[in-house]
Amino acid sequence: MDKRITGRTICKSLLAAIFIGFSVYLMMFRSALKWTFEQKEYWFAAGELCIVFVILAYILHKTSHNIRLCLCASGCTILVFCYLHAYFYAFLIGSIYMVFLYLLGRTIGQCMGLRDVQNASGLFNIVFGMAGEMLIVSALSLVKMGTSHQVRIAFIILFAALLLLDRKYIRTLGHRIANIRLQNNNRKIYSILVAAIITMVLLQIGRANISLDYDSVWYGLRSEYMLAPYGGIYDKVTSAGLVYTYGKGIETVCLPFAGLTSYGFIYSVNIFFAIGILVCIFKICRSYVSTTKSLYAVLAVSVTPGVMNMAVTAKSDIATTFLELVAVYAAVRAIRHEDELFGVAIGACMK
């Protein structure tokens, strides 16, 4: 019986290898991508990502017993990669901005009495924070104080206040993360899968500072003088290039970054939305299957160009996908735990 099962497994593996190899052959030598594979820059980038993957997998495996050391070592590797690709400051500011949205959403959730929803996942805090950010921008625009420069100043002050008010929570969160323990028998596979997922995210980070795509220029990277020229997002602006001039949701969320010296800050927000999508996939799958299978699902999504390529655009597609998946996760939590409070999170995402 064991030999028959082993034989079937070998046959399936061989068939899979043949189909995959033939597909790779067609893609590299018989498709429109043949030119891409002939460029030395492609192989240089592929080799660079392979090196990063090996380094991350080694770090995650060797330091998994000490979560603080693991986070520090892998975090430094990621920051070095960002620095070498001239994306360090954009990634750092984007990270700080997401922390701001998280803390703002946590405060809003507490005021609404949604502590149970917040404890279920920090994803809901991000959603509430996005809603709160847009409400603040709208309120500032009503009193003619909603230009990108004024919004930046208001958010810096608000962020400092949130850090001061939530310092105890931040300290508790740090202790909770430090006490995370992984199962010894799964450390190796976890390290490989997580390293592969991070590498796919770094692939997008490496692409983010190369050039601008056409759609982003028209729909996501518009000037501050078009989005909030005089006193906020409600200012009347004449039609420009026959494109609607009112700010879209993602442009309102990224309004503090409008008018800066680089578009990379706006791209960094979408990269974090892509990371949020991967976290959503993991949490949805984890509600039904094991951690290992959930990581395989996340890896499958991370290597899908139709999903991850949206991370290096300034359009609203990636943010929309993130909100939809958070709504799906909220629905899963509501069904499994029979808690109607998760309906609030679903409504926030759909709005």
Disulfide bonds with the S-S distance in Angstrom:
none
